[in-house]
Amino acid sequence: MSIDSLRRSARATVSGLPGGFWWLWLSTLVNRTGAFVLTFLSLYLTQELGHSAWFAGLVVALHGLGGVAGSPLGGMLTDRWGRRPTMVTMHLAAATCAVLLALVTSAWGVALVVLLMGVAMQAVRPSINATIADLVPAHEVRRAYALNYWALNLGFAIAAIGGGAAIVFGYRTLFLVDAAATALCALIVFLRLPETRPDAKVDHVTGETLADEKVSVLTVLRDAPFRTLVLLNLLVCLVFTAPWIGLPLTMAGEGLEPSAYGAVIAVNGVVIVGFQLLVNKVTDKRSPVMLLTVSSLLFALGTGATALAGSSVAFGATVVVWTIGEMVHVPTNAAATARLAPEHARGRYQGVMGMSWAVAGFVAPILAGWVVDGPGPDVLWIACAVIGAVAAIGYQTRLRSALREAEPEEELGDETEAESKAVAKAVAESATEAETKGEPLAAQVSTAKAATPAVQSVSSS
């Protein structure tokens, strides 16, 4: 493939999306470029404050626990309060927590701040995902999620490099830079991003918002196809999270140095930054069920093969496999959530889905550490392979009808939209003519529809 063809492919991958999306994309990039807290938190707790590794692990787990509460909270606020207010407020709350983390030194003070930061950081995600679904045409949503995920990882890679170089200034300085980047992200959203929440349906007698009355978190969980999607995503998330704890322990058991783990896990970021756009191009217009199935199998294959690895190169190869699964799964799952969610409840649906990520982030490290210390690392990786395979089977057998690819329907939807506009125009003209002639409007509408060949063909099909 020539340079020109690669350039054309990249241009096609990023073209055709609305300007509001790119402001959101920029805010994600800015936010993640300053994401130093989670990257260096364990080192700060152990090296700077002198806490034990056990306490550091507990604090990181508290961040995940905060996310379990923050995700549904953010989803509710996204639908009731609005996308932009939720984003701005939660970004500013996370920035405040980063500042406090640079000032607080007591053990439980740090634990509380990190817990609240987990709430704020996870609460902002439903509003981001809902905004993308609002802004972008349905047939482009998966590509938009993939591009936003690319921005997230690109920013994180920059943060990892910049943080390593800037660590000479001290951890607290990095946390303050994190706060500044998050505040700048909130400013971009406030100044440049429009509010996209659909108008709520209001009962004109009681004044109550009908959408909010009918949709709660429990209502979302009663949606059987979506509940299945959430549970299957939880299985995939458990497999995805396990290597971040199990891999360094497994490599240490093979006699490899910690620096070897750093190089191996860096493969994850390098592959995402370097190849996400290519993966987007390859997977564009593919069936979501097929993509979710393939990504689950890649997770199963990559993590399962870790049991057979014994060198840095072999471990790196396993990371490449499950990283490709990650690049396919994350945007496809977000797009599937948007597809199943009613327009007025997108925030809640994305919030419940985000909760599955947060639960896995809290549970998987504990389980992975326990399995490695007990039955052994091989059992962990075999279990991951089995869970990934079960998830793949689940996507194929439980969600095929709910998430069947509708590319012809998408084209039909575009045609129908154009035809609807034509009918609306004809109806308007007919209304004017009806007024003039004194004829019943219903008869004129019927005539207008009959005179539109495209509508006839759609109706007959």
C-alpha positions, 0 to 999 in steps of 0.5 A: 500500500502506497503512502498516498493510499494510506493518506487517503484511507486515513482521511476517509477514516476521520472525514464526515463527522460534525464539528461538535464531535471534534471539539469533544475529541479535542477535550478528550485528548487534552484531558488524557494528556494530563492524566498523571494521577492514576499512572503514578498513584501507586508510586506516589503512595509507596515511594513518596508517602511510604505506604505499603503496596497493600495500601496502594492496591486498596486505594486503586481499588477504591478508585474503581469502587467510586466508578461503580457509583459514579457511572449510573449517577453520571447517566442519570444527570446526563439525561435529566440535567444535560450532557454539557453541564454534567461534563463540565461539573464532573471534569471540574470535580475531578480537577479539584480532587487532583489538587486535593491529592497534591495537598492531602497526606493522611492515609484515609484522606488520600483514600477518600479523595481517590474514591471521590475522583473515581466517582467524578471520572466515571460519571463524566463518561455517560455524558461523553458517550451520549453526546457522541450518539446525539451528534453523529449519524447512527451509521457513523457512531461506531467510527466516532467512538473508535476515534474518541477512544484513539484520542484517549489512548493517544493522550495517555501515551503522551502522559506516560512519556511526559510524566516519566520526564517530568517526574523530576519535579515531583509527584505533586507537580504532576497532580497539579498539571493533571488538574490544570489539563482537566480544567482546560478540558471542562473549559473547552466543553463549556465554550465550544460544545453545544448541548445535545440532549433531546427535548424531554416529553412533558405532560402538560397537565402535571408538568412532569417529564415523562421520559424521566418518570418511565426510565430509571436504572432498574428500568434499564436493567429490565431491558433484556437485550441490553441486560445481556449486553451488559453481562457479556461486556462484564465478562470481557472486561474481567478478561481485559483487566486481568493482565494489568495485575496478572501479567507483571506477577506472571513475568516476575515468576518467570524471572523477568525484571520489572523493566521487561514488564514495562516494555511489554505493557507499553506494546498495548499503547503503541499498537492502539496509537499506531493502528486504531485508524487502520482497525477502524477502516477494516471493521467499518460497516461490519456486523456488531455481533461479528465484531463483538464475537471476534474481539472476545475470541481475541481476548480469549486467545491473547490471555490464554496464550500467556500461559505458554509464554516464557520470554518478553517477546512471547509476552509482548505477542500475547499483548498484541493479540488482546490489544487488537481485541480491545480496539475492536471491542470498545467502540463496538460495545459503545455503539451497540449500547447507543443502538439499544438505548432510547433517545431520551435515556442514552445517558442512563444506558451508557451509565449502566454499561459504564458500571460494568467496566467499573465493577470489573476494574474493582473485582478483577484485580482482587481475583487475579491476585488471589488466583496467582497467589493460590492456584497459580498464573496458568489457572488465571490465563486458562480461566480468562480464555474460557471466559472470553470464549463463553462471551463470544458464544453469548454474543452469537447466541443471545444478541444476534437478533437484537444487534443484527447488522442493518446496513440496508436498513441504514440506507433505507433510513436515509432514503426514508428521511429524504422521502419524508422531507418530500412528503412534508413539503408536499403536505405543506403545499397541499395545506396551502392549496386546501385553504385556497380551494376549501378542500379537506386537508386529509384528501390533499395529504393522501394525494401528495403521498400517492404522487410520491413514487419513492414513498410508494416503493417504501410502503410496498416493501 
